[in-house]
Structures are given as structure tokens and as C-alpha cells.
Amino acid sequence: MASINQVIDRFIDENMERYLAETMELCALPSVSATGEGIKACADKVEEILARHGLEVQRFETPGNPIFVGKAAGESERTLLFYNHYDVQPPEPLELWTTPPYEPAIRDGKLFARGSSDDKGEFISRLMAIDAVREAHGGDLPCGVVVVIEGQEEVGSPHIAQFVQEHLELLASHAAVWEEGGVGREGPTTLLGKRGVLDVELFVETIRRDAHSGGANLLPSAAWRLVWALASLKDSCERILIPGFYDDLKEPTALDREMYEIYPNLLQEQQAMLDQYGIKEFLGGKRGVEAELMVFEPTCNIQGITTGYQGKGGKTVIPARASAKLDFRLLLDQDPDDIEAKLRAHLDAQGFSDVKIERGGAMWPAKVPADDPFVRLSAETAEEVYGMPYHILPTTGGSSPVYAFAKPLGNIPVVTAGVGYWDKASHAPDEHIRIEDFRNGTRHVARILAGFDKI
């Protein structure tokens, strides 16, 4: 008699073509949350797909894009939550795509399309995992599932935290599988933490309109004013100069350090990253574990600066207006609201009270203990699927709305497991997934689901 895992694997192998076609169906629909392009049609398709897979679907309209919850009961009282999103990043620059971003194409064992990896392919993979476990359990699930899919993750999930707070009973669960899982250069990897983030834009206006640059020693330049304000935020050693910015920062634990110390081929991976970006060393000359531990340091990053004339040739003007987009990556116990207040106080104290701050998105940090039983289940099942050691990383440089779910739902553990790999080109031209990763990511998630009621 075939084992549960054998039935799961057979179902996945026999139905790969159907689920890849479903992924391509969804990826063919634009859904750019930054511009709103295609959101409604894609949201309607997501609702249809959830129902197609036998889930009880609820659609929630928000001040932004719809959020969907699909539920199915299980034989045990335990419930596993899956989080995904159907919005994508803008596809530009279009000329760098080998095939158009919304015309999904399979070549060289890979599926290319905007959203194939981040995050539509992963969403379909998880539905496939649920279906495979149902097949292995005679049509039932061993535990309940809650599938949450939102449409504004790529713009900071501005409404998800309130949504969770308003629907705690609906979303009640004991653990969650987050987006963005898959395979690193050295094998399957999970991330136990996310940094928080605060996005802001600074605005300066010094004169009513652009002026002839012959008056540059009489009329104030918005460009220079903004540059001086930006220069007050960080020194040349990368130390952030906002008073109190580091007050709530915690040092990485001994276990955090150990997880990097045992990570294989760390120096080789770092060298590959240096080669990828064409640089000789990281900031401060850091290498090895010390470089990895920089994810436990907050950041102040300039995303872009807009001012004056940007066209071909020159235009001798004094810019009247200037703006800059910034993001601050934050660690546990750092609060975006507090950091915004400290930024305002710093600019005022430095004589830049005329510099306006417009807040964009914000996310709070989150982190799961490495010794949680759910982490162990994820590790054991991954090693079975991939035949390789499972690498656990305590946190990552990026941010996500993990915080909005984990703490409000009772400090539930969260792991990543999915269809991505280290060179998937998310957010870039030629975004893709490898077909084999789609298969193995589905097998991994199915095993987590099949074994969840036993931990």
C-alpha cells in the first residue's frame, strides 16, 4: 500500500501540467499595485481559482485592493495558515524581457512571467499541495487550512494589519507558511525573521519657480537644500545620525550567530554577490559571519532623488523643488512610528524644519525562535524532499507583513517554503521559476501540511 507521501508525489507528478497552466493563466493578467493596472480582473480570477480548488471563499473590499480568505476544515482542531499576494511589481524596463512579461513562456525548464515567482506561482503551488494532501487523505485534510491572499504586498501591505485585527476569529491558526520560500545556492533555506521598514519622501521648495543659474549665488537651490538635509542623516562610516535611532536595538543572540557560522560556503556565496554587483568588497570591508550579521543593523537608504533638469544636454537652472525617497530597515523593538518622529525632530534640530516628510508604507519587524517545533517540521520535510541539509537563517534584509499576523494570532511560528531559488529575478526583467522547484516546493509544503497535526 502506498504511503501518504507516495500518493502526494504521484498526484503532483501526474498533475504538473494542469497546475503550471493555471499559473500561466494567472500570470497573464497584469496586477501592478503601484499603478492599479489590471488589479480588478486579477482579483476576480483569484476568487475564481480559490473556489475552483474547493475552498470556502470570502472576499473583503478594503480602501485599497481586495483581500481573499479561503478556508477548509480538517480532521484535527489545528489550523495552518498560508499567506500569499496576487499583486506584482511594475514590469519595466520592458526592453530587457526576452518574452513579454504578461505572455508566460516555458523554456529551458523554466516558466518566465511577471509574478511567476513573486508570488502567483507560489500561490498556485500551495493550492496544488492542498489538493495533493486531500488526495492522500481520501478527500479530507488532516488539519484546517486558511489561505490569505492580498493585493497590496508590493506597496507595503497598508491595510493588512487592520484586516487581521478585524478578523482574528476568521484567521485563527496555529502556524503559518509565508511566501518567498525555496532554494538558496546551498540548498533549501528558510528565513525566520523580517526587518521592519519605514518609507518616507522628503520635499523641499525654496523658490516659486526654477530660476536662471546665473543667480545661483543669490537664490536658494532646492537641490542643495535637500542634499544638505540628506547629508545630516548618515556619516561616511554608515552610522545613522538621528538621535535615539539605535536606542531600542538588540544584539544578535549566540544562536543567531551560530546559524551563520554553520552555513556552508558562506565566503563563496559572498564572493558571488560581490561579482554579481561588480564590487571588490562590502561596506566596511566586512566578510564572513560579520557581513551576514549586518542584517541585525538598521539602515537608512536613499531610493532616489528628483530635482531640476534631467533631460538630454544641459539646462542652466536653479531647481525650485527637490524630493527624495528614503527607506529605513528596522530591527526587533524598533517602531516605524517612533523612527518617523525621531526623523522629524532631527531635521528640525538641524535647521531643516522647511523639509516636509510624507510617509509611505511601514512594516514592523518579526522573528521566530529557531528551536520551535514547526521550524523542526519544516526542516525535516525539506531534507526529505531535497535530499540536502536545511539551512535556517535567523532574519533577512527585507520586510514583509509577517508582523501583522504572527503576534495578533498568538505569536504563531512562521516559516518560508516555496518555489523560488536564488537567481529567480523577482522584481526584475525575466522573472521566472524553475519547473523542478515548482514541483519540489509543492512536495515540501504538502508534507508540512500532512504532518502539521502531529506536532
N, C-alpha and C positions, 0 to 999 in steps of 0.2 A: 504494500500500500504506500502510495506516495506521501511524503511528509508535507507539512504546510508550506515550507519554503520551496519545495519542488513544485508544488501546484502554483505558487506565486510566480516563480520563474517561468514556468511553462505558459501561464497566462500572459505575462509580459512579452515573451518571445513571439507568441502567436498573434499578438495584437499591436505590435510596434508600429506597423504601417498605418493603422487606423488612428492611433494617438498622435503620431507625427503629422498626419493630415489635419487633425484637429488643431494642433499647434500652428500649422501654417495658415489655417483658416482664421485664427485669432490674430496672428502676426500681420496678416494682410490688411488689417484695419488700423489706421493711424489712431493714436490716443495720447497726444502730447499735452500733458497737464500744464506746461509752461505757457502754451498758446491756446489751449482748448480744442485744437484740431482733432476732429474725429471722436471726441470723448463719448458723445451720446450713443453713436452707433456701436462703439466697442462695449460700452456699459450694457447695452441691450443684449449684445452677444454673450457677455459673461453671464448674465442672468439666465439666458437660454442654456448655456453649457452646464451650469451648476444643476439645473433641473434635469438636463439630459442624463446626468450621472446619478440620479436618484436621491438627490439631497433636497431637503425641505428648505426652500429659498425665501429669504426676506430681503427686500430692497429698502434702503434707507436714504432718503434725499438729505443732503447736507447743504450748508451755504456754498460748498464747492461742488465736488463730483460725488455721484452715488457710492455708497458703501454696501456691499453684499455680505450676508451671512448665510452659509449653507450648513445644515445640521443633519446628522443621522445618529440614531440611538444605537447603543451597543449592548452586549450581554452583561457587562460589568457596569458599575457605577462610575468608573473612571472615564475621564474625557480628555482627549488630546486635541489641541488647537493648532491649526495651520494658518500662517499669515502669508499673504501674497499681495501683489498690486498689479493692476492692469494698465496703468499709465506708463509712458516711456519718455525718454529724453528726446529732444529735437534731433532729427537725423543729419543735420548739416555737419560738415560740408558734403553735399550730395555728390560732388565730382570724385570723391575718394571711395565711393562704394563700387565694388566690382559689378554687382547687380543692384537694382533699385531697392531701397530699404523696406518697402512695403510690397515687394514681389518676392516672397520667400523662395529660396532656391537651395537645393541639396547638391553639393559637390564635394568630392574628396572626403566623404564620410562625415560631413558637417552640414548643419542647417543654418543658412545665413538669412537674417532678417532683423530689423529693429524690434527689440523685445524678445527675441528668441531665447536669450539667456536671462535678461533682466526686464520682465520677470514672467512673461507669458508661457515660455517653455516649461519653467519650473512649476507653474500653476497647473498646467495640463499633466505634467509628470505626477503630481500629487493626487490628482483625480484618478490617474491610472493605478497608483499604489492602493488607493482606497478600493477601487474595483477589484484589484488582484486579491486583496485580503478578503473581500466579500466572497470571491470565488473559492478561496481556500477554506472558508468557514461555512460553506453551504448556503451562502446568500446573506448571512448576518455578519456583523462586525464584533470583534471581541470587546471593544470599548467604544464609547461615543466619540464622535468627531465634530469639531466646529471649524468650518473653513471661513476665514475672513479675508475678503479681497477688496482693497480700496483703490481709489483713482487719483490720489494726490501725493504718493510717496516721493516722487521725483521733485516735488516743490516743498518738501519738508513736512508732509502729513499734518497740515494745520488744524484739521478737525478730528483726527483720530482719537486724541486723548479725551476730549469731551464725549465723543461717541462711546468709548469704553466705559467712562464713568456713568453714562446714562443707561448702559445695557449690561451691567455687571452680572445679573442673573442669566441673561441670554448667553453670555460668553463664558460662564463659569467653567473652568477646566483645571487640570492638574499639572500640565506641562504644555510647552509649545515648540513646534518646529518652525523656525524662521526661514525667510528667504536667504538666498546667496550662498547656499552650501555647495560642496563639490570637492574637487581635487586640486591640490596645490602641486608644485613641482615635485614634491617628495611623497605624494600620496594623499589619501583622504584627510581633510582637515576640518575642524570646527572652531568657531570663534565664540568665546564665552562672554564677551563684553563689547560694548559700543561706546565710543565717546559721545558726549553731548555736543551740540553745536548752536551757535547764535549767528544768524546772518543779519547784517546791517548795511545800510548805504548812507554815506556821508555826502552832504550837499553844501556847496559854498556859492554865494553870489556876491560879487564885490562891486560891480558897476551895472548900470541899466542895460547896456548892450556892449558887444565887442567893440574895441577901440583900436585905432592905428597904433602899431607898436613903437612909433616914434615918441609916443608919450609914456613909454614903459618906466621912466624914472619919475613920473608924476601920478599915474593912475594905478590903482591896486589890481594885481592879477589874481583871478580866482585859482588859476593853476598853481601858482606859487603858494598861495594861502593854503590850498589843500595839501600840497607836498609837505609844507612845514607841519601841518596838523598830523599827517600820517607819520612823519619822522619822529614825532613825540611819543608814538605808541610802542616802539621797539628799538633796542640798541643794536649795534653791529655784531654783538655776540648772541643775538636771537632772544635776549631777555626782554620780556614784556614789561613795560614801564608803568602800567596803570597801577596806582597804589591799591594794595589789597587783593590784587588779581590772584595771587598764589596762596591766600590765607587758608582756604579750605582744601588744599591739595594734599592727597595722601600718597605716601611712598608705595611702590610695588612691594608685594609680600615676598617672602622667601619662596613660596610655591610658584608665584608668578615668574620669578627669575629662573627657577628650576625648569619650568616648561620650555623656556627658550634655550637653556643650557643643554637639554637633551634633544632639541630639534636637530635633525640630521642635515648636514651640508649647508649650514647656515651661511658660512662665508661665501660658498659658491653661489647661493641664491642672491646674496647681496651684490656680488660682483656682476651677476646677470642684470640686476636692476641698474647698477652703475652704467653698464654697457648699453642698456636699453635707452637711457637718457643722455648718454654721451658725456658723462662727467667722470672725474678721477676719484672723487671721494664725497662722502656725505658731509653735511654741515658739521663743523667742529671736528672733522676727521674721525668720527666715531665708526667703529666696526664691531662685528660680532654681537654678543649679547647686549652690550651697551647701546648699540644702534637700535636694536629691537625694543629696548626699554624706553625709547623715546616716545612710544605710544602712550606712556604714562605721564607725558608732559603736555600741557595745553599749548595751543598755537594761536597766532594772530596772522592771518593770511590776507593779502590783497588779491582779490579775484580779478579786478580790472579797474582802470581809471579812464574817465571820459572827460575831455575838455578841449576847447579850442578847435583848430582846423585839423582834420585827419585825412584830407584828400591828397591827390597827386600834386607834387610840387610844393611850393611854399605859399603861405598867406600871412602877411605880417600883421597879426592882430594880437591884442591883449585879450585873453579869454575873460568873458564876464561871468561865466558859470563853470563849475567843475564838480564832478562827483566821483566817488569811489565805492566799489562794493567790497565788503570785508566779510570774512567768516572767522569765528573763534571756535576751535575744537576744545571741549571741556571734559574734565575727568570727574569721577565719583565725588559727590558732595559739592561740586561747583554748580551753581544755579544760573541759567541764562538771564533770568530777571535781574539777579544781583550783579552779574557782569555788565549788563546794559547800563544799570545805574552807575556803576563804577566808571564806565567809559564816559558817560555824560559828565560826571564830577571831574574826571581827569581833564577833559577838553576845556571845561570851564576854568579850572585852576591854571591851565597853561595859557589862558588868554584866548581860547577859541570858542567862546560862547556863541559866536555867529555861525559856527559849523552845525548844521542841522543833522540829526540822526533819524533815519527812517528804518524801523525794524522790519525784517523779513521773517523767515521761519526760525523756529527754535526747537531743539530736542534736548531732552535730559539724558545723562549717562545711565548705563545699566550694566550689571556684571553678575554672572552665575558662578557659584563655587565649583571648582574643578572636581571635587570629590562627590558631587551629587549623584545619586543612583541613576538618574535619567541620562546624565553625561556618560556614565559607565555603559548603559544600554546602547547608546548611540555609538560608542567606541567599539563594543563587541560586535555589533551587527555590521559596522563598516568594515572591520577587519575580515569578517566572513565574506562579504561581498567583493571587496577589492583585493583580498589576499595580501594586504600590506598593513603595516602599523598605522594606527590612527593618531594624527597629530592634533593636540589640543593647544590652542593659543588663548591666552587669558583675555586679550582685548585686541581691538584693531583701530586703525586711524580714523575710520569712517564713523558715521552716525546713522541711526535708524530709529523708528518709533517703538523699539522693544520696550522702552521705559513706560510707554502708555499702557501696556498690557501686564508686564511682569509684576510690578508692585501692586497695582489695583486688584489684580486677580489672586492675590495672596502670596506674593513673592514666588511665583511659579518658575521652575527652571526652564531655560530656553536654549536650544541648540540650533545650529545650522546644518542642513543636509539637503543636497540638491544636485543640479545638473551642470553646474558651471565648472570651469577649470581656469588655471592661472592666466591664460592668454586668450580669453573669450571676447575681448574688445567691447565690453559693456560701455555704453555712453559714447562709443567711437564708431567710425565707419567700419563696415564689415563685421558687425556684432554677430556672434554665432555660438552654437553649441556643437559638441561632437556627439554623434549618434550613440556611440558607446557610453558616453557619460549620461545621456538621457536614459539609457537602459539601466546602468548601474545605480544612478541616483534614484530611480524609481524602485529598484530592488532594495536599496538601503532604507528608504522611507517606509516601504511596505513591511520590512522586518521590524522597524521601530514600532509601527502601529500594531503589528501582530503580537509583539512581546510586551506592550505597554501595560496591560492589565496584570502582569506578573511581578511588577516592581513596586 
